[in-house]
């Protein structure tokens, strides 16, 4: 049981760290480069351009995305820390 708890803690901590790195803007240059390559290879239709403009101007959607992102960060950090603490306590109790 301690191993499973430790694995859950590591997986959720890894997801937290990945989300935090993406939030910091570390991959922005890479993502913009891939977007430019996509635009070069595939042309955008007028409908796609219109929909992208509507989505970028939708403040409620942007607020929802930001809230969901922050909520996911908080939940993954909470799960990671509690799982790691529980696995360490299980190890201490097992070997004590």
BAFI-3210 file (N, C-alpha, C; in Angstrom, 3 decimals, decimal comma, padded with zeros to 6 digits):
// residues 96
n [1|2|3|4|5|6|7|8|9|10|11|12|13|14|15|16|17|18|19|20|21|22|23|24|25|26|27|28|29|30|31|32|33|34|35|36|37|38|39|40|41|42|43|44|45|46|47|48|49|50|51|52|53|54|55|56|57|58|59|60|61|62|63|64|65|66|67|68|69|70|71|72|73|74|75|76|77|78|79|80|81|82|83|84|85|86|87|88|89|90|91|92|93|94|95|96]
n.u [000,819|001,988|003,732|002,001|000,777|002,999|003,669|001,376|001,678|004,110|003,370|001,338|002,814|004,647|002,902|002,051|004,471|005,031|002,825|003,355|005,782|004,953|003,215|005,021|006,086|008,159|008,101|007,093|008,379|008,888|006,240|005,141|006,746|006,026|003,375|003,673|004,859|002,753|000,863|002,189|002,183|-000,512|-003,305|-005,418|-008,923|-011,541|-013,587|-012,359|-010,575|-012,377|-013,673|-011,508|-010,957|-013,337|-013,214|-010,882|-011,667|-013,580|-014,236|-015,299|-014,763|-011,956|-011,566|-012,687|-010,912|-008,532|-009,247|-009,797|-007,285|-005,740|-007,122|-006,608|-003,837|-003,701|-005,110|-003,561|-001,114|-001,904|-002,763|-000,336|001,438|000,059|-000,098|002,611|003,426|001,791|002,812|005,427|004,919|003,735|005,933|007,650|006,142|006,012|008,665|009,325]
n.v [-001,198|001,184|001,571|002,065|004,423|006,084|006,074|007,315|009,817|010,623|010,688|012,649|014,808|015,081|015,806|018,271|019,719|019,741|021,218|023,632|024,381|024,771|026,895|028,857|029,717|028,527|026,840|028,461|029,566|027,254|026,315|028,448|028,289|025,753|026,314|028,212|026,626|024,881|026,697|027,378|025,004|024,100|025,782|028,274|028,279|030,674|030,410|029,107|031,093|033,077|031,770|031,406|034,080|034,776|033,054|033,961|036,451|035,960|036,564|035,234|032,564|032,619|033,311|031,067|029,075|029,888|029,674|026,912|025,900|026,861|025,572|022,892|022,854|023,331|021,114|018,940|019,423|019,213|016,521|015,288|016,056|015,110|012,354|011,630|012,233|010,457|008,005|008,117|008,167|005,647|004,049|004,674|003,738|001,036|000,117|000,739]
n.w [000,000|000,693|-001,403|-003,569|-002,748|-002,693|-005,436|-006,523|-005,361|-006,570|-009,299|-009,323|-008,366|-010,436|-012,518|-011,506|-011,556|-014,314|-015,278|-013,977|-015,162|-017,796|-017,344|-016,608|-018,972|-020,291|-022,525|-024,508|-026,803|-028,276|-028,679|-030,187|-032,450|-033,479|-034,041|-036,066|-038,042|-038,513|-039,537|-041,873|-043,334|-043,383|-044,574|-043,140|-042,845|-043,519|-041,702|-039,553|-038,730|-037,931|-035,793|-034,033|-033,402|-032,086|-029,863|-028,613|-027,770|-025,893|-022,721|-020,520|-021,056|-021,014|-018,336|-017,121|-018,034|-016,798|-014,099|-013,948|-014,516|-012,340|-010,296|-010,936|-010,553|-007,765|-006,718|-007,678|-006,391|-003,709|-003,588|-004,234|-002,129|000,167|-000,393|-000,526|002,094|003,516|002,566|003,529|006,291|006,534|005,893|008,020|010,203|009,518|009,640|012,221]
ca.u [000,000|002,879|004,276|000,965|000,632|004,183|003,531|000,350|002,311|005,085|002,676|000,673|003,862|005,162|001,923|002,112|005,696|004,872|001,907|004,030|006,768|004,203|002,696|006,112|006,404|009,396|007,896|006,403|009,093|008,640|004,842|004,922|007,409|005,173|002,183|004,063|005,036|001,401|000,271|002,883|001,797|-001,967|-003,941|-006,602|-010,131|-012,119|-014,378|-011,436|-010,086|-013,478|-013,891|-010,379|-011,155|-014,426|-012,750|-009,884|-012,342|-014,557|-013,604|-015,779|-014,007|-010,597|-011,644|-012,917|-009,668|-007,568|-009,707|-009,614|-005,846|-005,314|-007,740|-005,857|-002,549|-003,896|-005,504|-002,438|-000,133|-002,465|-002,698|001,067|002,015|-000,593|000,288|004,000|003,480|001,194|003,723|006,543|004,424|003,588|007,269|008,154|005,403|006,327|010,008|009,538]
ca.v [000,000|002,337|001,771|002,671|005,802|006,806|006,255|008,341|011,086|010,994|011,022|013,948|015,825|015,266|016,589|019,636|020,363|019,976|022,344|024,845|024,745|025,322|028,197|029,830|030,199|027,901|026,244|029,396|029,658|025,991|026,269|029,401|027,739|024,691|026,961|028,818|025,534|024,419|027,710|027,326|023,787|024,039|027,096|028,456|028,718|031,890|030,001|028,846|032,396|033,738|031,082|031,736|035,450|034,765|032,403|034,790|037,615|035,510|036,737|034,206|031,348|032,829|033,256|029,668|028,346|030,253|029,071|025,461|025,661|027,065|024,515|021,672|022,976|023,180|019,735|018,024|019,633|018,657|015,061|014,887|016,202|014,210|010,977|011,424|012,214|009,194|006,898|008,204|007,719|004,197|003,461|004,837|002,814|-000,335|-000,239|001,110]
ca.w [000,000|000,743|-002,754|-004,401|-002,290|-003,156|-006,883|-006,746|-005,011|-007,601|-010,544|-009,182|-008,259|-011,793|-013,281|-010,982|-012,043|-015,752|-015,440|-013,516|-016,181|-018,926|-016,919|-016,531|-020,308|-020,743|-023,841|-025,403|-028,074|-028,978|-029,110|-031,278|-033,633|-034,020|-034,595|-037,340|-039,002|-038,862|-040,416|-043,156|-044,050|-043,557|-044,625|-042,300|-043,535|-042,935|-040,546|-038,450|-038,272|-037,225|-034,519|-033,161|-032,922|-031,105|-028,639|-027,935|-027,191|-024,900|-021,420|-019,597|-021,351|-020,517|-016,877|-016,774|-018,275|-015,761|-012,853|-014,029|-014,457|-010,956|-009,506|-011,220|-009,864|-006,322|-006,424|-007,902|-005,327|-002,480|-003,680|-004,209|-000,792|001,122|-000,702|-000,125|003,562|003,964|002,279|004,475|007,596|006,443|005,962|009,390|011,064|009,130|010,091|013,628]
c.u [000,864|003,450|003,272|000,785|001,806|004,106|002,497|000,923|003,302|004,414|002,007|001,692|004,477|004,195|001,911|003,319|005,591|003,949|002,564|005,072|006,072|003,684|003,797|006,512|007,672|009,278|007,237|007,066|008,853|007,216|004,568|005,593|006,581|003,906|002,494|004,287|003,681|000,733|000,901|002,413|000,306|-002,540|-005,154|-007,780|-010,658|-012,930|-013,489|-010,888|-011,148|-013,704|-012,755|-010,509|-012,248|-013,966|-011,730|-010,513|-013,358|-013,910|-014,059|-015,031|-012,582|-010,552|-011,842|-011,644|-008,647|-007,950|-009,514|-008,140|-005,336|-005,872|-006,990|-004,495|-002,696|-004,234|-004,328|-001,362|-000,627|-002,388|-001,256|001,632|001,381|-000,218|001,721|004,147|002,906|002,128|004,930|006,124|004,230|004,923|007,832|007,459|005,738|007,676|010,275|009,204]
c.v [001,264|002,638|002,467|004,135|006,655|007,069|007,321|009,723|011,549|011,412|012,391|015,079|016,114|016,093|018,041|020,382|020,667|021,165|023,663|025,322|025,350|026,713|029,255|030,376|029,602|027,359|027,194|029,495|028,404|025,932|027,246|028,923|026,643|025,273|027,596|027,760|025,012|025,402|027,694|026,132|023,778|025,452|027,117|028,859|029,976|031,562|029,765|030,149|033,124|033,104|031,382|033,143|035,511|034,153|033,250|036,017|037,243|035,539|035,692|032,899|031,463|032,743|031,817|028,846|028,621|029,632|027,567|025,099|025,797|025,977|023,200|021,701|022,724|021,740|018,783|018,198|019,049|017,138|014,587|014,944|015,250|012,757|010,695|011,381|010,906|008,011|006,926|007,778|006,208|003,490|003,533|003,861|001,360|-000,773|000,116|-000,030]
c.w [000,000|-000,641|-003,665|-004,027|-002,768|-004,659|-007,226|-006,442|-006,063|-008,902|-010,439|-009,011|-009,628|-012,636|-012,806|-011,549|-013,538|-016,001|-015,032|-014,534|-017,389|-018,583|-016,902|-017,896|-020,882|-022,165|-024,840|-026,775|-028,916|-029,517|-030,252|-032,563|-034,289|-034,647|-035,950|-038,416|-039,455|-039,820|-041,798|-043,988|-044,364|-043,551|-043,716|-043,157|-042,847|-041,690|-039,335|-037,874|-037,459|-035,846|-033,547|-032,591|-031,867|-029,787|-027,892|-027,282|-026,122|-023,512|-020,412|-019,810|-020,830|-018,991|-016,412|-016,947|-017,178|-014,421|-012,833|-013,924|-013,024|-010,047|-009,698|-010,541|-008,368|-005,954|-006,598|-006,836|-004,009|-002,478|-003,566|-002,797|000,212|000,857|-000,275|001,393|004,096|003,701|003,215|005,877|007,616|006,527|007,375|010,327|010,757|009,683|011,552|014,556]
res [x|x|x|x|x|x|x|x|x|x|x|x|x|x|x|x|x|x|x|x|x|x|x|x|x|x|x|x|x|x|x|x|x|x|x|x|x|x|x|x|x|x|x|x|x|x|x|x|x|x|x|x|x|x|x|x|x|x|x|x|x|x|x|x|x|x|x|x|x|x|x|x|x|x|x|x|x|x|x|x|x|x|x|x|x|x|x|x|x|x|x|x|x|x|x|x]
***
